[in-house]
Amino acid sequence: MANRSASPPDDQASFIEDERGFFAEQLSKPKAIRKSTALDKEEPSAHYHGHRERLRTKYRDHGDTALADYEVLELLLFRLIPRRDTKPIAKALIDRFGTLAGVFGAPPALLQEVKGVGEAVALDLKLVATVGQRMLKSELRGKQVLSSWSSVIDYCHAAMAYESREQFRILFLDKRNALIADEVQGHGTVDHTPVYPREVVRRALELSATAIILVHNHPSGDPTPSRADIDMTKTIIDTAKPLGITVHDHIIIGKDGHVSLKGLRLI
């Protein structure tokens, strides 16, 4: 028969419910370790409870414009890290990655290098970034892309600006210049992505696309096109044109902005 004394007391059961996955992890540890980690951490950090409520009130009454970037991040971390003072973690993330966008664009492995950010929190931050990207992409659905150019730039910047390696992305458009598909055609190194013009055109034909927009990022942050970028774009244009496929533009995304080859009159 099971020993009833082994059941957790009511206050511990309440704590388990509040902490959910965190406490479940602690229960898998030896008893001595459990006492020095999960339970003892709750007491010293009681001071942050009033701060959390004040920050929530500030956001409720004045909106996000009243908050600094680290405070917005702190509000989110309240949910992800229930029993920790998250202000130092939020500030450390901003210090490390420069901006709020930089935090959400950072790879999970780098996020976890910041003290207080574990695997679960890093993945949750990336999930928020994905939601933001999907929202921006949804703005392009069913619309003429060329008349929604700022939305195109916003989406590409959110999706690619903070990647640590180069990505080559193609937006495939129909005869109304509405988005058919958005695909990453290749990943490269920090300063190069192999691009095969015939493969680009072949995929456009498969999707019955009549126009495409080329996009790639520069992890260095500087979106200035290289000679290779310009030559590759012209090769794709020359390959696509005889088949009735128009290359509207080639956009290069950097952390601090973007460059349009068409805007620079390089194509």
Summary of the structure (lengths in Angstrom):
residues: 267
radius of gyration: 24.4
end to end distance: 80.7
largest distance: 82.4
contacts: 774
relative contact order: 0.07
helix: 53%
strand: 14%
